[in-house]
Structures are given as C-alpha cells and as structure tokens.
Amino acid sequence: MVVDALIYHPLVSHYNKFVATTIGRDKTLRTIQYFSRFLAWYTYRTNHPQSTVTLFENIKKNFGNVRKCMRIGKFVEHFKAAAVASDAKSMDPVLKYLAVGRQLGYAFYLSLDALTYIDASGIRKFEGAARLQKEAYRAWLAGLLCNVAAGVYTLYNMQAEMKKQGESGDAEKHVEVKKLEKDRAATQLQLISDLCDATVPSSALGYANFDDGIVGLAGTTSSLIGLAAVWAKTA
C-alpha cells in the first residue's frame, strides 16, 4: 500500500515529466555545476583539505563537459528563433531587434562552444580552443545584454501602462492591472537571472573582477530560477 502510494503519487509523475525534458536535466546539472564552483572556492578559502577542493573542482568540470555535450546542435534552434523574430511584423521594433540580437548571440555562443568540446573533454587537444571559448563567451554576453536591455525596456513600458490603467478608475481595468503585475514579476525574475548569468562571461573575459565565489553563487541563483520555471511548466 505504501509502495503503491509512492509510485502513483502525483509528485512522481511530475518528476518523470521533468527529467524527461532535456532542459530539465540541463538546469539540474547546471545548478550542481555552479554550486560546486562556489564550494570549490569556499573550501579553498577556508583551508579545507586539497582533496575536498579537488572533489568540487572535478564535479564542476565534469558536469560542465556533460552540459557542453548536451548542447551540441542546439544552435540551430536559436538561429531559427532569430529568423522568426526578424519576420515578426506586429512586434515592438525595439524588442524585435533585441530579440534577434539575443538569439544570434546565443546561437553563435553555442556554435563556438560546441567546437571546444573535443578539447574540453580531452578527446583531442588543439591550440585554438581557448580562443574559441573566449569568442563564445563574447557572443553569450552580447545575447545576455540584449535580453537585459529588453527586460528594462519592457518593465518601463509596463510601469507606464499600469499607471495609465490605474488612473482610469475603470473596474474592468483592474483585471488588466493584475495581469500586468504578474507579467512584471516574471520579467523582473528573468532580468535577475540574466544579470546573474552575465557574471560568468564578463568574469571569464576579464571585463569584471568577480571571483569564483560570486560567479558560483550567481550561476546557482540563475540556475534555480530556470529550474523552477521548467518544473512549473511540466506540472
């Protein structure tokens, strides 16, 4: 009876749907990867045994390589999304061009990142891998900055619209305000996620002086935000 109750529990079905998605597994691995990056930094700074530091370093490295392998070929999805965005006739022109920039940034990031997998996995080392990885980070940062700009622009427009609806005094507008508040919360959460993610390429490229502790916690935060969103979608 107890076993049946566990097997047929709705949470188990939800979990199965979640792990059946590639993005669900990726967000889980990403959370572990970046938290391990933080723990490697923390254990080193607090004078833990080198074996403990090495353990978390290896988790970070291996999970990163697994995710890199899982992303191979995903660039096609973003090139297509860029084309769809560019063809959107009804989209706000600012958001349209920022969407194209974001998708192209992600597409080039994933394309270049995939080329470094052979080197990162140890299958075959080549001299140009480090340069390709830097270019991949630049593309990723460009895509993230486009999304940050789109988020700020969207929040500004939402705030103006909410003020306008609130001043109307119409009871029917109350529903619209509630919907705008929900959309604003989602946009703010995505903006936080993008800003957290931006610490990774900006630090790797030397544009910002973030240590592994900050990058690890920022990456963990954005990963948990993404993981929660995927979990909710598979409910």
NORGI-V723282 format. One record per residue. N is the residue number from 1. PHI is phi as a letter, one per 20 degrees, with the letter a starting at -180 (NA if undefined). OMEGA is omega in degrees with one decimal (none if undefined). D_CENTER is the distance of its C-alpha to the mean C-alpha in Angstrom with 2 decimals. Layout:
# NORGI-V723282
n->(N,N)
phi->(PHI,PHI)
omega->(OMEGA,OMEGA)
d_center->(D_CENTER,D_CENTER)
This chain:
# NORGI-V723282
n->(1,2,3,4,5,6,7,8,9,10,11,12,13,14,15,16,17,18,19,20,21,22,23,24,25,26,27,28,29,30,31,32,33,34,35,36,37,38,39,40,41,42,43,44,45,46,47,48,49,50,51,52,53,54,55,56,57,58,59,60,61,62,63,64,65,66,67,68,69,70,71,72,73,74,75,76,77,78,79,80,81,82,83,84,85,86,87,88,89,90,91,92,93,94,95,96,97,98,99,100,101,102,103,104,105,106,107,108,109,110,111,112,113,114,115,116,117,118,119,120,121,122,123,124,125,126,127,128,129,130,131,132,133,134,135,136,137,138,139,140,141,142,143,144,145,146,147,148,149,150,151,152,153,154,155,156,157,158,159,160,161,162,163,164,165,166,167,168,169,170,171,172,173,174,175,176,177,178,179,180,181,182,183,184,185,186,187,188,189,190,191,192,193,194,195,196,197,198,199,200,201,202,203,204,205,206,207,208,209,210,211,212,213,214,215,216,217,218,219,220,221,222,223,224,225,226,227,228,229,230,231,232,233,234,235)
phi->(NA,f,f,f,f,f,f,e,f,g,f,f,f,f,f,f,f,f,f,f,e,f,f,f,f,f,f,f,f,f,f,f,g,f,f,f,f,f,f,f,f,f,f,f,f,d,m,f,g,g,f,f,f,f,g,f,f,f,f,g,f,f,f,f,f,f,f,f,f,f,e,g,n,f,f,f,g,f,f,f,f,f,f,f,f,f,e,f,e,e,f,g,g,f,f,f,f,f,f,f,f,f,f,f,f,f,f,f,f,f,f,f,f,f,f,e,f,g,f,f,e,n,f,b,e,b,f,e,f,f,f,f,f,f,f,f,f,f,f,f,f,f,f,f,f,f,f,f,f,f,f,f,f,f,f,f,f,f,f,f,f,f,f,f,f,f,f,f,m,f,f,f,f,f,f,f,f,f,f,f,f,f,f,f,f,f,f,f,f,f,f,f,f,f,f,f,f,f,f,f,f,f,f,f,e,n,f,c,e,d,e,f,f,f,f,f,f,f,f,f,f,f,f,f,f,f,f,f,f,f,g,f,f,e,f)
omega->(-179.5,179.7,178.4,-179.9,178.7,-176.7,-175.6,178.1,-179.6,-180.0,178.4,177.3,178.1,179.1,-179.8,176.8,-178.0,-177.1,177.2,179.0,178.1,-178.2,177.6,178.2,-179.6,-179.6,177.5,178.9,-179.1,178.1,179.5,-179.0,-176.1,175.6,175.9,176.2,176.7,-178.0,176.6,177.6,-176.2,-178.6,176.6,-178.1,-178.9,172.9,172.6,178.4,-179.1,179.6,178.9,178.1,-179.7,179.0,-178.6,175.6,-179.7,177.0,179.8,-176.5,-176.0,178.7,176.1,178.9,177.0,179.6,178.4,178.3,-179.4,-177.4,-178.6,-179.9,-177.8,-179.1,-179.3,179.4,-176.8,174.3,178.4,179.5,177.4,179.1,178.9,179.6,-179.1,-180.0,-177.6,-176.1,-173.7,-177.1,174.0,-176.5,179.9,179.9,179.3,-178.0,176.1,177.2,177.3,178.6,179.4,-177.0,177.2,177.6,179.0,-178.2,179.5,176.5,-177.7,178.4,-178.7,179.4,179.8,-179.5,-179.0,-175.4,-178.7,178.7,-176.2,-178.7,-180.0,179.1,175.6,179.9,174.2,-169.9,-175.2,-175.3,-178.1,179.0,178.1,-179.7,177.7,177.9,177.1,178.1,178.4,179.5,179.3,179.6,178.1,177.9,179.3,-180.0,175.2,-179.9,176.3,179.1,178.7,179.1,179.2,179.6,179.5,179.4,178.3,179.7,178.6,-179.7,178.6,-179.7,178.8,178.0,179.7,-179.8,-178.9,-178.5,-177.2,179.8,180.0,-178.9,-179.3,-179.8,-179.4,178.7,178.9,178.7,179.4,178.9,178.3,178.3,178.1,178.7,179.2,179.1,179.2,179.1,178.5,179.6,177.7,178.6,176.5,179.2,-179.5,179.2,176.0,179.9,-177.3,177.7,-176.3,179.8,-179.1,177.2,-179.0,-178.7,179.8,179.5,180.0,-176.9,176.9,176.4,-176.6,177.4,179.6,-179.3,-179.8,179.5,178.3,178.5,177.1,179.9,-179.9,178.9,178.9,176.7,178.2,-179.7,179.2,-179.9,178.7,178.6,179.9,-178.8,-178.0,-179.2,none)
d_center->(40.87,38.23,36.60,36.70,35.20,32.23,31.82,32.02,30.04,27.47,24.77,25.46,25.15,21.84,20.62,21.99,20.22,16.86,17.44,18.90,15.62,13.78,10.33,11.88,13.10,10.03,8.15,11.60,12.11,8.99,10.31,13.69,12.91,11.74,14.40,16.84,16.16,17.13,20.05,21.29,21.51,23.08,25.61,26.61,27.19,29.18,31.39,30.53,32.03,30.55,30.18,27.68,25.64,25.86,24.73,21.35,21.07,21.83,19.30,16.53,17.99,18.72,15.51,13.79,16.46,16.13,12.50,13.72,16.55,14.69,12.81,16.28,17.33,14.06,14.74,17.51,15.38,13.87,17.40,18.78,16.42,17.54,21.10,20.89,19.62,22.42,24.93,24.09,27.36,26.79,23.50,23.84,24.43,22.13,19.14,20.25,20.25,16.98,15.42,17.28,16.18,12.45,13.00,15.42,13.29,10.64,13.80,15.62,12.91,12.82,16.60,17.41,15.18,17.01,20.27,19.74,19.45,23.24,23.62,20.89,22.25,25.77,27.15,28.40,27.91,28.21,28.56,26.16,23.03,22.27,22.76,20.56,17.69,18.30,18.38,15.09,13.57,15.52,14.24,10.52,11.69,13.79,11.21,9.20,12.73,13.72,11.14,12.29,15.81,15.47,14.35,17.31,19.62,18.86,19.47,22.66,23.92,23.23,25.14,28.02,28.15,28.20,30.99,32.87,32.66,33.68,36.71,37.96,39.13,38.84,38.13,36.29,33.86,32.83,30.82,29.05,28.28,26.82,24.54,23.50,22.85,20.54,18.64,18.59,17.14,14.22,13.76,14.14,11.53,8.91,10.59,10.39,6.64,6.84,9.90,8.78,6.40,9.57,11.69,10.83,12.25,14.70,16.07,16.40,18.21,20.39,19.60,19.07,20.78,18.22,19.36,17.56,18.06,16.09,13.25,13.32,13.41,10.73,8.29,9.93,9.66,5.98,6.17,9.27,8.28,6.25,9.25,11.68,10.85,11.38,14.36,15.81,15.70,17.57,20.19)
